[in-house]
Amino acid sequence: MPGTARPSPAEPAGRLVALDRMRGFVVGLVVLHHAVLAYCTFGHVDRVHYALSTAPIVDSARWIGFDRLVMLNDGFFMPLLFGLSGLFVRDGLARHGAKAYLRGRFARLGLPFCVAAPTLMPLAYYPSYLQAGGAPGFSEFWRATVTTGPWPSGPPWFIGVLLLFDAAAALAFARASRGPAPVPRSPGPGRCFAVLVTVTAVAFLPLLLAFGPFRWFAIGPLAVQGSRVGLYAAYFAAGAWLGRGGGATVAGFGRALAGRCGLWVALAVAAGAAFLAAPSLGRALHLPAPAVLALVGAVQVVFCAAACFALPAVCLRLAGGRRPVLDSLAANGFAIYLLHYPVVTWMQDGLLALKAGAVAKGLTVFAVALAGSWTCAAVLRRIPLVGRRL
């Protein structure tokens, strides 16, 4: 929608195209995040347990700017993806019922996860295993990965956790009343922001202090960051709550966001700056480590909510007109998310011996990984059996 013009009665469904484009853009941020992670100043290789290294590949070329980029990305983009995934849960459950909805979600999420975990992820982590000093031999590495472990899940962890959230939503729907629910009015973004910050603080901060920011829990390839289980569940539930009235409610909320786009962007920028400064501020005040962690977590909660309001506001404000590149990125986003990681790690491994700066390496890996996975995604999606799942 150009500007803030009032939409026509037929427009709300069309406005949701902006959310598809935003999802594709966020997948691009995921690729960028993984591409530059090898070149952060905090990188180190764990030669005892390669899966505990800060990244699959750690390069000696470093740039502190990538630290900032990784911290900001990590502060909001996965909660945003969970929130987007929750938006249309209620609509899908109402149209198909709990059982059919779950069958569809397993076909859409479970099958790709079951394929990617034993194929793409061992391929992606083999260079990491070698950099940590592992003995060459992919077949033996693969056998050990799927039997004794460790079995790093890589990016598909999101798909596995999302499937569990969908199952929980289907169970809740099946237990709820089946009578027709009134269509709610679009809630105000300001009040929703305050509630979201409060709820996510309660869901996130206790687990952050209990488990720290780096501990993961895993069963085979299914893994989740311990401190963020509540955060992700809260954003998924928030998306499902917002979408309980269908596309009209989502579009109404989007119009309210777009109408205050500048305010949300300014809030996100200010909160992002505070998030980056929070660790240094805590140390400057000589706070104990748990207090510094709590301070950083509290600021992250505000930044995450602000960014998750600002980015949709910008995308909705700029939703008008044809944007074939963004539309292609959105259509192929799920497949790009699944396919990009082996390209990233093998490119990073191939550039280890190259005498070049961290910025040049990081941007090269990003460009090749995005273009390569995008091309592979477009080709695979032309295969009928595969395309229905991607």
Summary of the structure (lengths in Angstrom):
residues: 390
radius of gyration: 21.1
end to end distance: 27.9
largest distance: 66.0
contacts: 1277
relative contact order: 0.17
helix: 73%
strand: 3%
